[in-house]
């Protein structure tokens, strides 16, 4: 069947029924191997001349006879993508990716290319959608400087795994980028959400020191102290009391957050008690009591109880 006739036969089926249309056409026409190659050749030519719908139909024609034909699958997928029918294209690319990792990389690169074009033309939302598809095919795809943008999008959507991966790669490759300053705190949060707290601390410590006037500094210190206190509790649980003391001393280098400072002091007092350094423990509890405010009521009560216990033991 000639291409104009094929196109006329398919016209009534719409985007979702094109394959069904091809099936009905093929049911009434023979198609040998030579004719299949002829359709593929036509499809290649049509695609090269940007006649994407016709190229797609030539590929579908072949697939109804040879469903596993990789060139036809690729032709249909690329033609759909060129028509901005990303979701349909993705399903064909996934079929190809199951056959070879090379096809997965090809799909990722094609979506990446289209996404970069979208981003440059101001279509940032569509660019983000296409990059998400690209990353599904190749999670380690190098997005270049756009990785910061996609990391921010993933962070906003609370996709911690993807945001951590994208921030990590972008920060390592583009350490001199102006985006670094705004990316460190969300990177640390992403790591913390993934329970990678040691890595989060490695990011937060330098960030707090390097950017004393950063808008995220207060929250960064809070998170840093929270992680250090959690690490100290874990160390106390392992009976590694010296390590716990070291974590808590690091937490107490900052005094911007009274509740966290009080909590660190209370935990430090407990660590000193475990080390049987009761004078140091009592000193911590007194600092909690002396600096207490409305935000630290529960901690204040606990500090009084512990200090009273130490003083009572001394009187025995």
Residue pairs with C-beta under 8 A, 6 or more apart in sequence:
1 9
1 25
1 29
3 42
3 54
3 57
3 58
6 22
6 25
6 57
6 58
6 61
7 54
7 57
9 21
9 24
9 25
10 18
10 21
10 22
10 25
10 57
12 21
13 20
13 21
15 85
15 88
18 56
18 57
18 60
19 60
19 63
19 64
22 57
22 60
22 61
22 63
22 64
23 64
25 61
26 61
26 64
26 65
31 61
31 65
36 62
36 65
36 66
36 69
39 58
39 59
39 61
39 62
40 58
40 59
40 62
40 69
40 71
40 72
40 75
42 58
43 55
43 56
43 58
43 59
43 62
43 72
43 75
43 79
44 55
44 75
46 52
46 54
46 55
46 58
47 55
47 75
47 78
47 79
47 82
50 82
52 79
52 80
52 82
52 83
53 79
53 83
55 75
55 79
56 75
56 76
56 79
56 80
56 83
58 75
59 72
59 73
59 74
59 75
59 76
59 79
60 72
60 76
62 69
62 71
62 72
62 75
63 69
63 72
63 73
63 76
66 72
68 99
70 96
70 99
70 103
73 92
73 95
73 96
74 92
74 96
74 103
74 106
76 92
77 89
77 92
77 93
77 96
77 107
78 89
78 110
80 86
80 88
80 89
80 92
81 89
81 110
81 111
81 114
86 111
86 129
86 130
86 133
90 107
90 133
90 136
93 103
93 104
93 106
93 107
93 110
93 137
96 103
96 104
96 106
96 107
97 103
97 104
97 107
97 137
104 137
104 138
105 137
105 138
107 134
107 137
107 138
108 134
108 135
108 137
108 138
108 141
109 134
109 141
111 130
111 131
111 133
111 134
111 137
112 130
112 131
112 134
112 141
112 143
114 130
115 126
115 127
115 128
115 130
115 131
115 134
115 146
116 127
116 146
118 124
118 126
118 127
118 130
119 127
119 146
119 149
124 149
127 146
128 149
128 150
128 153
131 143
131 146
131 150
132 150
134 141
134 143
135 141
135 150
135 162
139 162
139 165
140 169
142 169
142 173
143 150
143 166
143 170
145 170
145 174
145 177
145 179
147 166
147 167
147 169
147 170
147 173
147 174
148 166
148 167
148 170
148 174
148 177
148 179
148 183
150 166
151 162
151 163
151 166
151 167
151 170
151 183
151 186
151 187
152 163
152 183
152 186
154 162
154 163
154 166
155 163
155 167
155 186
155 189
155 190
158 193
160 190
160 193
160 194
161 190
161 194
163 186
163 187
163 190
164 187
164 190
164 191
164 194
164 196
167 183
167 186
167 187
167 190
168 187
170 177
170 179
170 183
171 180
171 183
171 184
171 187
174 180
181 211
181 214
184 203
184 204
184 207
184 211
185 204
185 207
185 214
185 216
185 219
185 220
187 203
188 200
188 203
188 204
188 207
188 220
188 223
189 200
189 223
191 197
191 199
191 200
191 203
192 200
192 223
192 227
197 227
197 230
197 231
200 223
200 227
201 224
201 227
201 228
201 231
204 220
204 223
204 224
204 227
205 224
207 214
207 220
208 217
208 220
208 221
208 224
208 254
211 217
214 220
218 256
218 257
221 254
221 256
221 257
221 260
222 257
222 260
224 251
224 254
225 251
225 254
225 257
225 260
225 261
225 263
225 264
226 260
228 247
228 248
228 250
228 251
228 264
229 247
229 248
229 251
229 260
229 263
229 264
229 267
231 247
232 243
232 244
232 245
232 247
232 248
232 251
232 264
232 267
232 268
232 271
233 244
233 267
235 241
235 243
235 244
235 247
236 244
236 267
236 270
236 271
236 274
239 274
241 271
241 274
241 275
242 275
244 267
244 271
244 274
245 268
245 271
245 272
245 275
248 264
248 265
248 267
248 268
248 271
249 268
251 260
251 261
251 264
252 261
252 264
252 265
252 268
254 261
255 261
258 291
258 293
258 295
258 296
259 295
259 296
259 299
261 291
262 288
262 291
262 292
262 295
262 296
262 299
262 300
262 303
263 299
265 284
265 285
265 287
265 288
265 303
266 284
266 285
266 288
266 299
266 302
266 303
266 306
268 284
269 280
269 281
269 282
269 283
269 284
269 285
269 288
269 303
269 306
270 281
270 306
272 278
272 280
272 281
272 284
273 281
273 306
273 310
278 310
278 313
278 314
281 306
281 310
282 307
282 310
282 311
284 303
285 303
285 304
285 306
285 307
285 310
286 303
286 307
288 296
288 299
288 300
288 303
289 300
289 303
289 304
289 307
292 299
292 300
292 303
